Amino acid sequence: MSKSNLNKTMRVYHRYLGFFLAGIMAMYAISGIILIFRDTDLLKSE
């Protein structure tokens, strides 16, 4: 495998891994926002 071919494949892997991780981070962020602003009194005490 030549150096330029390896460089191209690593760039492709890096791009798709970045998209995958960005999707997971967005899912965690949205679920966290939903959990913060939910309208229940579960586990809340004064």
All heavy atoms as TSV, in Angstrom:
chain	resi	resn	atom	element	x	y	z
A	1	MET	N	N	0.855	-1.180	0.000
A	1	MET	CA	C	0.000	0.000	0.000
A	1	MET	C	C	0.899	1.241	0.000
A	1	MET	O	O	1.775	1.383	0.833
A	1	MET	CB	C	-0.894	-0.020	1.239
A	1	MET	CG	C	-1.982	1.016	1.228
A	1	MET	SD	S	-3.070	0.929	2.661
A	1	MET	CE	C	-4.238	-0.272	2.117
A	2	SER	N	N	0.680	2.111	-0.932
A	2	SER	CA	C	1.518	3.302	-1.019
A	2	SER	C	C	1.105	4.327	0.029
A	2	SER	O	O	0.055	4.231	0.661
A	2	SER	CB	C	1.414	3.908	-2.415
A	2	SER	OG	O	0.118	4.431	-2.606
A	3	LYS	N	N	1.941	5.312	0.204
A	3	LYS	CA	C	1.704	6.316	1.240
A	3	LYS	C	C	0.459	7.143	0.945
A	3	LYS	O	O	-0.320	7.447	1.850
A	3	LYS	CB	C	2.923	7.214	1.366
A	3	LYS	CG	C	2.830	8.163	2.533
A	3	LYS	CD	C	4.107	8.941	2.717
A	3	LYS	CE	C	3.949	9.877	3.894
A	3	LYS	NZ	N	5.140	10.649	4.127
A	4	SER	N	N	0.226	7.494	-0.315
A	4	SER	CA	C	-0.943	8.319	-0.636
A	4	SER	C	C	-2.241	7.514	-0.496
A	4	SER	O	O	-3.255	8.063	-0.078
A	4	SER	CB	C	-0.823	8.919	-2.035
A	4	SER	OG	O	-1.275	8.033	-3.014
A	5	ASN	N	N	-2.182	6.220	-0.819
A	5	ASN	CA	C	-3.360	5.382	-0.676
A	5	ASN	C	C	-3.699	5.209	0.809
A	5	ASN	O	O	-4.864	5.260	1.198
A	5	ASN	CB	C	-3.119	4.025	-1.345
A	5	ASN	CG	C	-4.412	3.254	-1.528
A	5	ASN	OD1	O	-5.488	3.792	-1.345
A	5	ASN	ND2	N	-4.278	1.995	-1.893
A	6	LEU	N	N	-2.695	5.018	1.641
A	6	LEU	CA	C	-2.908	4.910	3.084
A	6	LEU	C	C	-3.454	6.219	3.640
A	6	LEU	O	O	-4.358	6.208	4.491
A	6	LEU	CB	C	-1.593	4.543	3.777
A	6	LEU	CG	C	-1.650	4.411	5.298
A	6	LEU	CD1	C	-2.534	3.243	5.679
A	6	LEU	CD2	C	-0.255	4.238	5.848
A	7	ASN	N	N	-2.946	7.327	3.151
A	7	ASN	CA	C	-3.411	8.639	3.599
A	7	ASN	C	C	-4.888	8.833	3.273
A	7	ASN	O	O	-5.663	9.312	4.111
A	7	ASN	CB	C	-2.568	9.733	2.941
A	7	ASN	CG	C	-2.798	11.093	3.554
A	7	ASN	OD1	O	-3.385	11.203	4.616
A	7	ASN	ND2	N	-2.345	12.125	2.859
A	8	LYS	N	N	-5.303	8.428	2.081
A	8	LYS	CA	C	-6.705	8.578	1.686
A	8	LYS	C	C	-7.626	7.704	2.532
A	8	LYS	O	O	-8.694	8.141	2.955
A	8	LYS	CB	C	-6.883	8.243	0.203
A	8	LYS	CG	C	-6.342	9.300	-0.720
A	8	LYS	CD	C	-6.515	8.899	-2.173
A	8	LYS	CE	C	-5.879	9.922	-3.089
A	8	LYS	NZ	N	-5.966	9.547	-4.496
A	9	THR	N	N	-7.201	6.445	2.779
A	9	THR	CA	C	-8.053	5.568	3.587
A	9	THR	C	C	-8.152	6.061	5.019
A	9	THR	O	O	-9.222	5.997	5.634
A	9	THR	CB	C	-7.531	4.120	3.550
A	9	THR	OG1	O	-6.189	4.091	4.005
A	9	THR	CG2	C	-7.638	3.527	2.176
A	10	MET	N	N	-7.060	6.569	5.581
A	10	MET	CA	C	-7.107	7.082	6.950
A	10	MET	C	C	-7.999	8.328	7.029
A	10	MET	O	O	-8.701	8.523	8.022
A	10	MET	CB	C	-5.702	7.395	7.460
A	10	MET	CG	C	-4.855	6.165	7.677
A	10	MET	SD	S	-5.600	4.950	8.768
A	10	MET	CE	C	-5.423	5.771	10.318
A	11	ARG	N	N	-7.970	9.152	5.997
A	11	ARG	CA	C	-8.850	10.322	5.980
A	11	ARG	C	C	-10.318	9.915	5.946
A	11	ARG	O	O	-11.163	10.510	6.616
A	11	ARG	CB	C	-8.541	11.213	4.769
A	11	ARG	CG	C	-7.277	12.013	4.932
A	11	ARG	CD	C	-6.954	12.772	3.656
A	11	ARG	NE	N	-7.990	13.730	3.317
A	11	ARG	CZ	C	-7.894	15.039	3.496
A	11	ARG	NH1	N	-6.793	15.543	4.009
A	11	ARG	NH2	N	-8.865	15.833	3.151
A	12	VAL	N	N	-10.630	8.866	5.178
A	12	VAL	CA	C	-12.015	8.382	5.096
A	12	VAL	C	C	-12.454	7.827	6.442
A	12	VAL	O	O	-13.540	8.130	6.933
A	12	VAL	CB	C	-12.144	7.321	3.977
A	12	VAL	CG1	C	-13.474	6.619	4.050
A	12	VAL	CG2	C	-11.964	7.974	2.619
A	13	TYR	N	N	-11.593	7.010	7.062
A	13	TYR	CA	C	-11.929	6.464	8.384
A	13	TYR	C	C	-12.122	7.583	9.406
A	13	TYR	O	O	-13.035	7.546	10.219
A	13	TYR	CB	C	-10.837	5.519	8.880
A	13	TYR	CG	C	-10.768	4.202	8.154
A	13	TYR	CD1	C	-9.578	3.491	8.098
A	13	TYR	CD2	C	-11.890	3.656	7.535
A	13	TYR	CE1	C	-9.505	2.282	7.443
A	13	TYR	CE2	C	-11.821	2.450	6.866
A	13	TYR	CZ	C	-10.623	1.770	6.827
A	13	TYR	OH	O	-10.557	0.581	6.178
A	14	HIS	N	N	-11.257	8.568	9.381
A	14	HIS	CA	C	-11.334	9.675	10.323
A	14	HIS	C	C	-12.608	10.487	10.119
A	14	HIS	O	O	-13.254	10.904	11.082
A	14	HIS	CB	C	-10.095	10.556	10.148
A	14	HIS	CG	C	-9.960	11.617	11.178
A	14	HIS	ND1	N	-10.313	12.929	10.953
A	14	HIS	CD2	C	-9.516	11.557	12.449
A	14	HIS	CE1	C	-10.077	13.629	12.036
A	14	HIS	NE2	N	-9.607	12.826	12.970
A	15	ARG	N	N	-12.991	10.693	8.862
A	15	ARG	CA	C	-14.209	11.448	8.570
A	15	ARG	C	C	-15.446	10.723	9.092
A	15	ARG	O	O	-16.272	11.324	9.787
A	15	ARG	CB	C	-14.329	11.680	7.061
A	15	ARG	CG	C	-15.594	12.442	6.687
A	15	ARG	CD	C	-15.650	12.745	5.206
A	15	ARG	NE	N	-15.698	11.515	4.432
A	15	ARG	CZ	C	-15.004	11.316	3.317
A	15	ARG	NH1	N	-14.220	12.250	2.852
A	15	ARG	NH2	N	-15.113	10.180	2.663
A	16	TYR	N	N	-15.580	9.435	8.787
A	16	TYR	CA	C	-16.771	8.716	9.216
A	16	TYR	C	C	-16.797	8.476	10.715
A	16	TYR	O	O	-17.858	8.483	11.332
A	16	TYR	CB	C	-16.918	7.407	8.441
A	16	TYR	CG	C	-17.320	7.661	7.003
A	16	TYR	CD1	C	-16.584	7.147	5.950
A	16	TYR	CD2	C	-18.427	8.441	6.707
A	16	TYR	CE1	C	-16.949	7.393	4.641
A	16	TYR	CE2	C	-18.800	8.687	5.397
A	16	TYR	CZ	C	-18.060	8.158	4.370
A	16	TYR	OH	O	-18.426	8.407	3.081
A	17	LEU	N	N	-15.647	8.299	11.334
A	17	LEU	CA	C	-15.602	8.184	12.790
A	17	LEU	C	C	-16.022	9.493	13.434
A	17	LEU	O	O	-16.739	9.507	14.441
A	17	LEU	CB	C	-14.194	7.794	13.244
A	17	LEU	CG	C	-14.006	7.585	14.734
A	17	LEU	CD1	C	-14.816	6.397	15.202
A	17	LEU	CD2	C	-12.537	7.396	15.055
A	18	GLY	N	N	-15.624	10.611	12.852
A	18	GLY	CA	C	-16.041	11.921	13.359
A	18	GLY	C	C	-17.541	12.131	13.237
A	18	GLY	O	O	-18.177	12.641	14.154
A	19	PHE	N	N	-18.122	11.732	12.113
A	19	PHE	CA	C	-19.580	11.838	11.959
A	19	PHE	C	C	-20.306	10.977	12.983
A	19	PHE	O	O	-21.295	11.394	13.585
A	19	PHE	CB	C	-20.014	11.423	10.553
A	19	PHE	CG	C	-19.664	12.412	9.476
A	19	PHE	CD1	C	-19.429	11.974	8.184
A	19	PHE	CD2	C	-19.593	13.769	9.741
A	19	PHE	CE1	C	-19.119	12.875	7.183
A	19	PHE	CE2	C	-19.283	14.677	8.753
A	19	PHE	CZ	C	-19.040	14.220	7.472
A	20	PHE	N	N	-19.803	9.766	13.196
A	20	PHE	CA	C	-20.422	8.854	14.161
A	20	PHE	C	C	-20.353	9.438	15.576
A	20	PHE	O	O	-21.362	9.468	16.298
A	20	PHE	CB	C	-19.709	7.500	14.096
A	20	PHE	CG	C	-20.177	6.521	15.122
A	20	PHE	CD1	C	-21.426	5.939	15.014
A	20	PHE	CD2	C	-19.359	6.180	16.184
A	20	PHE	CE1	C	-21.859	5.027	15.958
A	20	PHE	CE2	C	-19.779	5.271	17.122
A	20	PHE	CZ	C	-21.031	4.695	17.013
A	21	LEU	N	N	-19.192	9.930	15.970
A	21	LEU	CA	C	-19.043	10.478	17.320
A	21	LEU	C	C	-19.840	11.774	17.490
A	21	LEU	O	O	-20.380	12.027	18.573
A	21	LEU	CB	C	-17.562	10.705	17.629
A	21	LEU	CG	C	-16.733	9.433	17.766
A	21	LEU	CD1	C	-15.274	9.778	17.982
A	21	LEU	CD2	C	-17.250	8.568	18.883
A	22	ALA	N	N	-19.937	12.582	16.455
A	22	ALA	CA	C	-20.748	13.794	16.545
A	22	ALA	C	C	-22.218	13.449	16.717
A	22	ALA	O	O	-22.935	14.113	17.471
A	22	ALA	CB	C	-20.547	14.655	15.296
A	23	GLY	N	N	-22.676	12.391	16.060
A	23	GLY	CA	C	-24.060	11.953	16.232
A	23	GLY	C	C	-24.329	11.460	17.638
A	23	GLY	O	O	-25.366	11.771	18.234
A	24	ILE	N	N	-23.385	10.703	18.213
A	24	ILE	CA	C	-23.567	10.222	19.578
A	24	ILE	C	C	-23.555	11.392	20.566
A	24	ILE	O	O	-24.357	11.436	21.505
A	24	ILE	CB	C	-22.484	9.179	19.912
A	24	ILE	CG1	C	-22.784	7.902	19.159
A	24	ILE	CG2	C	-22.403	8.920	21.400
A	24	ILE	CD1	C	-21.941	6.738	19.519
A	25	MET	N	N	-22.655	12.349	20.358
A	25	MET	CA	C	-22.614	13.511	21.261
A	25	MET	C	C	-23.884	14.334	21.152
A	25	MET	O	O	-24.390	14.839	22.166
A	25	MET	CB	C	-21.390	14.377	20.953
A	25	MET	CG	C	-20.116	13.798	21.490
A	25	MET	SD	S	-18.736	14.922	21.357
A	25	MET	CE	C	-18.304	14.716	19.647
A	26	ALA	N	N	-24.431	14.477	19.962
A	26	ALA	CA	C	-25.686	15.216	19.799
A	26	ALA	C	C	-26.823	14.490	20.507
A	26	ALA	O	O	-27.671	15.125	21.140
A	26	ALA	CB	C	-26.003	15.391	18.316
A	27	MET	N	N	-26.839	13.153	20.429
A	27	MET	CA	C	-27.879	12.383	21.100
A	27	MET	C	C	-27.790	12.571	22.615
A	27	MET	O	O	-28.808	12.770	23.284
A	27	MET	CB	C	-27.741	10.904	20.727
A	27	MET	CG	C	-28.820	10.022	21.277
A	27	MET	SD	S	-28.685	8.329	20.721
A	27	MET	CE	C	-27.112	7.860	21.417
A	28	TYR	N	N	-26.582	12.523	23.173
A	28	TYR	CA	C	-26.421	12.735	24.606
A	28	TYR	C	C	-26.801	14.157	25.012
A	28	TYR	O	O	-27.392	14.378	26.065
A	28	TYR	CB	C	-24.986	12.445	25.043
A	28	TYR	CG	C	-24.743	10.996	25.347
A	28	TYR	CD1	C	-23.943	10.222	24.529
A	28	TYR	CD2	C	-25.318	10.395	26.468
A	28	TYR	CE1	C	-23.716	8.889	24.797
A	28	TYR	CE2	C	-25.103	9.061	26.746
A	28	TYR	CZ	C	-24.295	8.318	25.912
A	28	TYR	OH	O	-24.078	6.999	26.177
A	29	ALA	N	N	-26.468	15.137	24.198
A	29	ALA	CA	C	-26.804	16.520	24.520
A	29	ALA	C	C	-28.313	16.738	24.516
A	29	ALA	O	O	-28.865	17.364	25.433
A	29	ALA	CB	C	-26.133	17.464	23.520
A	30	ILE	N	N	-28.986	16.206	23.520
A	30	ILE	CA	C	-30.442	16.375	23.434
A	30	ILE	C	C	-31.132	15.655	24.580
A	30	ILE	O	O	-32.042	16.198	25.214
A	30	ILE	CB	C	-30.947	15.889	22.064
A	30	ILE	CG1	C	-30.465	16.839	20.974
A	30	ILE	CG2	C	-32.460	15.783	22.043
A	30	ILE	CD1	C	-30.663	16.334	19.564
A	31	SER	N	N	-30.682	14.426	24.900
A	31	SER	CA	C	-31.321	13.704	26.002
A	31	SER	C	C	-31.034	14.393	27.335
A	31	SER	O	O	-31.897	14.411	28.218
A	31	SER	CB	C	-30.856	12.252	26.033
A	31	SER	OG	O	-29.488	12.172	26.398
A	32	GLY	N	N	-29.861	14.983	27.487
A	32	GLY	CA	C	-29.561	15.718	28.716
A	32	GLY	C	C	-30.430	16.948	28.874
A	32	GLY	O	O	-30.924	17.241	29.969
A	33	ILE	N	N	-30.648	17.673	27.798
A	33	ILE	CA	C	-31.524	18.845	27.854
A	33	ILE	C	C	-32.949	18.429	28.184
A	33	ILE	O	O	-33.633	19.061	28.990
A	33	ILE	CB	C	-31.446	19.617	26.519
A	33	ILE	CG1	C	-30.075	20.270	26.382
A	33	ILE	CG2	C	-32.553	20.661	26.426
A	33	ILE	CD1	C	-29.808	20.845	25.015
A	34	ILE	N	N	-33.394	17.330	27.599
A	34	ILE	CA	C	-34.750	16.838	27.884
A	34	ILE	C	C	-34.865	16.438	29.348
A	34	ILE	O	O	-35.870	16.730	30.010
A	34	ILE	CB	C	-35.093	15.660	26.943
A	34	ILE	CG1	C	-35.287	16.183	25.527
A	34	ILE	CG2	C	-36.333	14.926	27.410
A	34	ILE	CD1	C	-35.411	15.099	24.480
A	35	LEU	N	N	-33.848	15.782	29.894
A	35	LEU	CA	C	-33.900	15.359	31.292
A	35	LEU	C	C	-33.846	16.543	32.254
A	35	LEU	O	O	-34.459	16.505	33.322
A	35	LEU	CB	C	-32.757	14.384	31.593
A	35	LEU	CG	C	-32.916	12.988	31.015
A	35	LEU	CD1	C	-31.657	12.183	31.267
A	35	LEU	CD2	C	-34.112	12.293	31.619
A	36	ILE	N	N	-33.121	17.601	31.905
A	36	ILE	CA	C	-33.041	18.765	32.795
A	36	ILE	C	C	-34.380	19.481	32.863
A	36	ILE	O	O	-34.833	19.883	33.943
A	36	ILE	CB	C	-31.935	19.728	32.307
A	36	ILE	CG1	C	-30.571	19.134	32.594
A	36	ILE	CG2	C	-32.067	21.086	32.982
A	36	ILE	CD1	C	-29.436	19.916	31.969
A	37	PHE	N	N	-35.047	19.635	31.739
A	37	PHE	CA	C	-36.271	20.433	31.704
A	37	PHE	C	C	-37.545	19.591	31.762
A	37	PHE	O	O	-38.609	20.070	31.398
A	37	PHE	CB	C	-36.291	21.302	30.444
A	37	PHE	CG	C	-35.237	22.365	30.465
A	37	PHE	CD1	C	-34.138	22.296	29.627
A	37	PHE	CD2	C	-35.339	23.431	31.345
A	37	PHE	CE1	C	-33.167	23.276	29.650
A	37	PHE	CE2	C	-34.367	24.420	31.366
A	37	PHE	CZ	C	-33.280	24.332	30.528
A	38	ARG	N	N	-37.456	18.364	32.254
A	38	ARG	CA	C	-38.670	17.551	32.362
A	38	ARG	C	C	-39.540	18.076	33.504
A	38	ARG	O	O	-39.077	18.815	34.376
A	38	ARG	CB	C	-38.324	16.087	32.555
A	38	ARG	CG	C	-37.664	15.818	33.864
A	38	ARG	CD	C	-37.288	14.386	33.993
A	38	ARG	NE	N	-36.502	14.257	35.218
A	38	ARG	CZ	C	-35.751	13.255	35.517
A	38	ARG	NH1	N	-35.645	12.270	34.680
A	38	ARG	NH2	N	-35.076	13.222	36.634
A	39	ASP	N	N	-40.782	17.657	33.504
A	39	ASP	CA	C	-41.767	18.248	34.403
A	39	ASP	C	C	-42.192	17.288	35.519
A	39	ASP	O	O	-43.342	17.251	35.892
A	39	ASP	CB	C	-43.000	18.652	33.577
A	39	ASP	CG	C	-43.560	19.981	34.023
A	39	ASP	OD1	O	-42.894	20.655	34.823
A	39	ASP	OD2	O	-44.659	20.331	33.558
A	40	THR	N	N	-41.261	16.514	36.051
A	40	THR	CA	C	-41.605	15.588	37.128
A	40	THR	C	C	-40.931	16.022	38.419
A	40	THR	O	O	-39.966	16.790	38.411
A	40	THR	CB	C	-41.148	14.155	36.795
A	40	THR	OG1	O	-39.728	14.147	36.704
A	40	THR	CG2	C	-41.754	13.670	35.504
A	41	ASP	N	N	-41.416	15.502	39.534
A	41	ASP	CA	C	-40.800	15.789	40.832
A	41	ASP	C	C	-40.061	14.568	41.361
A	41	ASP	O	O	-39.833	14.453	42.566
A	41	ASP	CB	C	-41.893	16.203	41.836
A	41	ASP	CG	C	-42.435	17.589	41.500
A	41	ASP	OD1	O	-41.694	18.387	40.909
A	41	ASP	OD2	O	-43.602	17.853	41.820
A	42	LEU	N	N	-39.684	13.662	40.490
A	42	LEU	CA	C	-38.959	12.466	40.878
A	42	LEU	C	C	-37.566	12.830	41.376
A	42	LEU	O	O	-36.839	13.588	40.729
A	42	LEU	CB	C	-38.866	11.511	39.702
A	42	LEU	CG	C	-38.161	10.182	39.960
A	42	LEU	CD1	C	-39.003	9.342	40.903
A	42	LEU	CD2	C	-37.944	9.454	38.667
A	43	LEU	N	N	-37.198	12.331	42.530
A	43	LEU	CA	C	-35.881	12.521	43.154
A	43	LEU	C	C	-35.576	13.985	43.477
A	43	LEU	O	O	-34.431	14.371	43.599
A	43	LEU	CB	C	-34.777	11.952	42.265
A	43	LEU	CG	C	-34.845	10.467	41.945
A	43	LEU	CD1	C	-33.741	10.088	40.975
A	43	LEU	CD2	C	-34.757	9.636	43.196
A	44	LYS	N	N	-36.614	14.812	43.634
A	44	LYS	CA	C	-36.399	16.192	44.030
A	44	LYS	C	C	-36.819	16.360	45.483
A	44	LYS	O	O	-37.882	15.911	45.891
A	44	LYS	CB	C	-37.219	17.143	43.154
A	44	LYS	CG	C	-36.731	17.198	41.726
A	44	LYS	CD	C	-37.517	18.218	40.936
A	44	LYS	CE	C	-37.049	18.275	39.494
A	44	LYS	NZ	N	-37.837	19.177	38.688
A	45	SER	N	N	-35.969	16.976	46.278
A	45	SER	CA	C	-36.294	17.218	47.685
A	45	SER	C	C	-35.764	18.583	48.094
A	45	SER	O	O	-34.851	19.131	47.452
A	45	SER	CB	C	-35.698	16.126	48.566
A	45	SER	OG	O	-34.292	16.151	48.464
A	46	GLU	N	N	-36.305	19.111	49.148
A	46	GLU	CA	C	-35.866	20.418	49.623
A	46	GLU	C	C	-34.884	20.290	50.743
A	46	GLU	O	O	-34.864	19.342	51.474
A	46	GLU	CB	C	-37.077	21.215	50.082
A	46	GLU	CG	C	-38.027	21.481	48.950
A	46	GLU	CD	C	-38.838	22.747	49.180
A	46	GLU	OE1	O	-38.533	23.480	50.130
A	46	GLU	OE2	O	-39.734	22.981	48.391
